[in-house]
Amino acid sequence: MITKSLEDVRLFWDSNPLFTGEVKEEVGSEEWFRKLDEIKTRDVFLGNLERWIPGDIRGKKMLDIGCGPGYWQRRFAQTGVLYQGVDISPVSVALARKSQEMFNLPGSTCVGNAEKLEFADASFDYCLSEGVIHHTPDTNACIQEIYRVLKPSGRATFSVYYKSILIRFPMIFRISQFLMRILSVGLSGRARENHSRARSVSEFVRMYDGGENPIGKAYSIQELNTYLKPFRKIKYSLYYFPSRAFNKIPIPYFVQRIISQMMGLLVCIEVQK
């Protein structure tokens, strides 16, 4: 078994910024940012950002871990939060900075490693990391870093791939792959065309974000509980069952919500220090 490193992760995301190949507009253009935001807000979150954007955030210090091309900086722009983004990919950070200048956004972004953040203890009131730390070799180290940089009573919202019923049982997994093939279900871009032909659950999960994605891991609630022991007020909720993957099957919005809550591919974790 070949072990992938943080350098492998950086190289992949430098070559494949979020939504590369799926959003057809020129990468870094205003149209590209707007289309990316539309897909994330409507298809990933189904328009529900409440769990990610606290109502009492004005004047608070926030850290966005794995900020990518700046989606959350754009979403938080009107909240009055003191925004700091960090990402392992210099290309993604450059895109986030371009977005900041283009849309005249407050805050700053820098290159950094989620497993070893270059911020002092108890620096932030709020940490957010959406769909990021399952892409790094040591996910537990990232969670402990979130705890370290949070102020006392600080809060965090982050998510990882979830071991849903679709991948938990071998028979259901194989049936799901078969249905994906005959119904042409799948996402485009980043070499995901052969996703339904993955040879194992681990390979299937890794390919969620690209055929050459070096690391992608799914977790059960029980596994996450072992990492989250330092925190209190832990809350879990499932989300993300992308309707855009079902390009030949229109799915009503209310059905999407039900499916996402029951069989979401990601688990959102809300915690307090």
VENMORA-V833587 format. One record per residue. N is the residue number from 1. RES is the residue in one letter. SS is DSSP state (h for helix, s for strand, l for the rest). NEAR is the number of other ideal C-beta (glycine too) atoms within 10 Angstrom. Layout:
n:N res:RES ss:SS near:NEAR
n:N res:RES ss:SS near:NEAR
This chain:
n:1 res:M ss:l near:3
n:2 res:I ss:l near:5
n:3 res:T ss:l near:8
n:4 res:K ss:l near:16
n:5 res:S ss:l near:12
n:6 res:L ss:h near:18
n:7 res:E ss:h near:10
n:8 res:D ss:h near:16
n:9 res:V ss:h near:20
n:10 res:R ss:h near:19
n:11 res:L ss:h near:15
n:12 res:F ss:h near:20
n:13 res:W ss:h near:24
n:14 res:D ss:h near:14
n:15 res:S ss:h near:13
n:16 res:N ss:l near:21
n:17 res:P ss:l near:22
n:18 res:L ss:l near:23
n:19 res:F ss:l near:23
n:20 res:T ss:l near:15
n:21 res:G ss:l near:15
n:22 res:E ss:l near:15
n:23 res:V ss:l near:21
n:24 res:K ss:l near:11
n:25 res:E ss:l near:14
n:26 res:E ss:l near:9
n:27 res:V ss:l near:17
n:28 res:G ss:l near:15
n:29 res:S ss:l near:13
n:30 res:E ss:h near:13
n:31 res:E ss:h near:11
n:32 res:W ss:h near:20
n:33 res:F ss:h near:24
n:34 res:R ss:h near:14
n:35 res:K ss:h near:16
n:36 res:L ss:h near:24
n:37 res:D ss:h near:16
n:38 res:E ss:h near:11
n:39 res:I ss:h near:18
n:40 res:K ss:h near:20
n:41 res:T ss:h near:16
n:42 res:R ss:h near:14
n:43 res:D ss:h near:16
n:44 res:V ss:h near:19
n:45 res:F ss:l near:19
n:46 res:L ss:l near:18
n:47 res:G ss:l near:11
n:48 res:N ss:l near:11
n:49 res:L ss:l near:13
n:50 res:E ss:l near:9
n:51 res:R ss:l near:15
n:52 res:W ss:l near:17
n:53 res:I ss:l near:16
n:54 res:P ss:l near:18
n:55 res:G ss:l near:7
n:56 res:D ss:l near:10
n:57 res:I ss:l near:18
n:58 res:R ss:l near:11
n:59 res:G ss:l near:10
n:60 res:K ss:l near:18
n:61 res:K ss:s near:18
n:62 res:M ss:s near:23
n:63 res:L ss:s near:26
n:64 res:D ss:s near:28
n:65 res:I ss:s near:26
n:66 res:G ss:l near:25
n:67 res:C ss:l near:29
n:68 res:G ss:l near:26
n:69 res:P ss:l near:29
n:70 res:G ss:l near:30
n:71 res:Y ss:h near:23
n:72 res:W ss:h near:24
n:73 res:Q ss:h near:26
n:74 res:R ss:h near:21
n:75 res:R ss:h near:18
n:76 res:F ss:l near:24
n:77 res:A ss:l near:17
n:78 res:Q ss:l near:10
n:79 res:T ss:l near:17
n:80 res:G ss:l near:12
n:81 res:V ss:l near:24
n:82 res:L ss:s near:18
n:83 res:Y ss:s near:26
n:84 res:Q ss:s near:21
n:85 res:G ss:s near:28
n:86 res:V ss:s near:22
n:87 res:D ss:s near:27
n:88 res:I ss:l near:24
n:89 res:S ss:l near:24
n:90 res:P ss:h near:13
n:91 res:V ss:h near:19
n:92 res:S ss:h near:24
n:93 res:V ss:h near:21
n:94 res:A ss:h near:17
n:95 res:L ss:h near:24
n:96 res:A ss:h near:30
n:97 res:R ss:h near:18
n:98 res:K ss:h near:17
n:99 res:S ss:h near:23
n:100 res:Q ss:h near:20
n:101 res:E ss:h near:9
n:102 res:M ss:h near:14
n:103 res:F ss:h near:14
n:104 res:N ss:l near:7
n:105 res:L ss:l near:19
n:106 res:P ss:l near:14
n:107 res:G ss:l near:19
n:108 res:S ss:s near:14
n:109 res:T ss:s near:25
n:110 res:C ss:s near:15
n:111 res:V ss:s near:15
n:112 res:G ss:l near:20
n:113 res:N ss:l near:18
n:114 res:A ss:l near:25
n:115 res:E ss:l near:18
n:116 res:K ss:l near:11
n:117 res:L ss:l near:20
n:118 res:E ss:l near:10
n:119 res:F ss:l near:16
n:120 res:A ss:l near:9
n:121 res:D ss:l near:9
n:122 res:A ss:l near:13
n:123 res:S ss:l near:16
n:124 res:F ss:s near:24
n:125 res:D ss:s near:21
n:126 res:Y ss:s near:23
n:127 res:C ss:s near:25
n:128 res:L ss:s near:27
n:129 res:S ss:s near:25
n:130 res:E ss:l near:24
n:131 res:G ss:l near:23
n:132 res:V ss:l near:21
n:133 res:I ss:h near:23
n:134 res:H ss:h near:23
n:135 res:H ss:h near:26
n:136 res:T ss:l near:22
n:137 res:P ss:l near:16
n:138 res:D ss:l near:14
n:139 res:T ss:h near:21
n:140 res:N ss:h near:15
n:141 res:A ss:h near:17
n:142 res:C ss:h near:26
n:143 res:I ss:h near:25
n:144 res:Q ss:h near:14
n:145 res:E ss:h near:22
n:146 res:I ss:h near:28
n:147 res:Y ss:h near:19
n:148 res:R ss:h near:15
n:149 res:V ss:h near:21
n:150 res:L ss:s near:24
n:151 res:K ss:s near:15
n:152 res:P ss:s near:7
n:153 res:S ss:s near:10
n:154 res:G ss:s near:22
n:155 res:R ss:s near:21
n:156 res:A ss:s near:23
n:157 res:T ss:s near:19
n:158 res:F ss:s near:24
n:159 res:S ss:s near:26
n:160 res:V ss:s near:26
n:161 res:Y ss:s near:22
n:162 res:Y ss:s near:26
n:163 res:K ss:l near:19
n:164 res:S ss:l near:20
n:165 res:I ss:h near:12
n:166 res:L ss:h near:17
n:167 res:I ss:h near:20
n:168 res:R ss:h near:13
n:169 res:F ss:l near:12
n:170 res:P ss:h near:10
n:171 res:M ss:h near:7
n:172 res:I ss:h near:13
n:173 res:F ss:h near:17
n:174 res:R ss:h near:10
n:175 res:I ss:h near:12
n:176 res:S ss:h near:18
n:177 res:Q ss:h near:17
n:178 res:F ss:h near:11
n:179 res:L ss:h near:11
n:180 res:M ss:h near:18
n:181 res:R ss:h near:13
n:182 res:I ss:h near:8
n:183 res:L ss:l near:14
n:184 res:S ss:l near:12
n:185 res:V ss:l near:18
n:186 res:G ss:l near:18
n:187 res:L ss:l near:19
n:188 res:S ss:l near:15
n:189 res:G ss:l near:17
n:190 res:R ss:l near:22
n:191 res:A ss:l near:14
n:192 res:R ss:l near:20
n:193 res:E ss:l near:13
n:194 res:N ss:l near:10
n:195 res:H ss:h near:21
n:196 res:S ss:h near:19
n:197 res:R ss:h near:12
n:198 res:A ss:l near:18
n:199 res:R ss:l near:7
n:200 res:S ss:l near:11
n:201 res:V ss:h near:16
n:202 res:S ss:h near:13
n:203 res:E ss:h near:13
n:204 res:F ss:h near:21
n:205 res:V ss:h near:21
n:206 res:R ss:h near:24
n:207 res:M ss:h near:23
n:208 res:Y ss:h near:22
n:209 res:D ss:h near:23
n:210 res:G ss:l near:21
n:211 res:G ss:l near:16
n:212 res:E ss:l near:15
n:213 res:N ss:l near:21
n:214 res:P ss:l near:22
n:215 res:I ss:l near:19
n:216 res:G ss:l near:19
n:217 res:K ss:l near:17
n:218 res:A ss:s near:22
n:219 res:Y ss:s near:18
n:220 res:S ss:l near:12
n:221 res:I ss:h near:13
n:222 res:Q ss:h near:8
n:223 res:E ss:h near:15
n:224 res:L ss:h near:18
n:225 res:N ss:h near:12
n:226 res:T ss:h near:9
n:227 res:Y ss:h near:18
n:228 res:L ss:l near:19
n:229 res:K ss:l near:10
n:230 res:P ss:l near:13
n:231 res:F ss:l near:18
n:232 res:R ss:s near:10
n:233 res:K ss:s near:10
n:234 res:I ss:s near:14
n:235 res:K ss:s near:11
n:236 res:Y ss:s near:15
n:237 res:S ss:s near:14
n:238 res:L ss:s near:18
n:239 res:Y ss:s near:21
n:240 res:Y ss:l near:24
n:241 res:F ss:l near:25
n:242 res:P ss:l near:17
n:243 res:S ss:h near:18
n:244 res:R ss:h near:14
n:245 res:A ss:h near:18
n:246 res:F ss:l near:16
n:247 res:N ss:l near:13
n:248 res:K ss:l near:7
n:249 res:I ss:l near:10
n:250 res:P ss:l near:8
n:251 res:I ss:l near:14
n:252 res:P ss:l near:9
n:253 res:Y ss:h near:10
n:254 res:F ss:h near:9
n:255 res:V ss:h near:12
n:256 res:Q ss:h near:18
n:257 res:R ss:h near:15
n:258 res:I ss:h near:11
n:259 res:I ss:h near:15
n:260 res:S ss:h near:22
n:261 res:Q ss:h near:13
n:262 res:M ss:h near:11
n:263 res:M ss:h near:14
n:264 res:G ss:l near:18
n:265 res:L ss:l near:22
n:266 res:L ss:s near:22
n:267 res:V ss:s near:22
n:268 res:C ss:s near:21
n:269 res:I ss:s near:24
n:270 res:E ss:s near:18
n:271 res:V ss:s near:22
n:272 res:Q ss:s near:14
n:273 res:K ss:l near:19
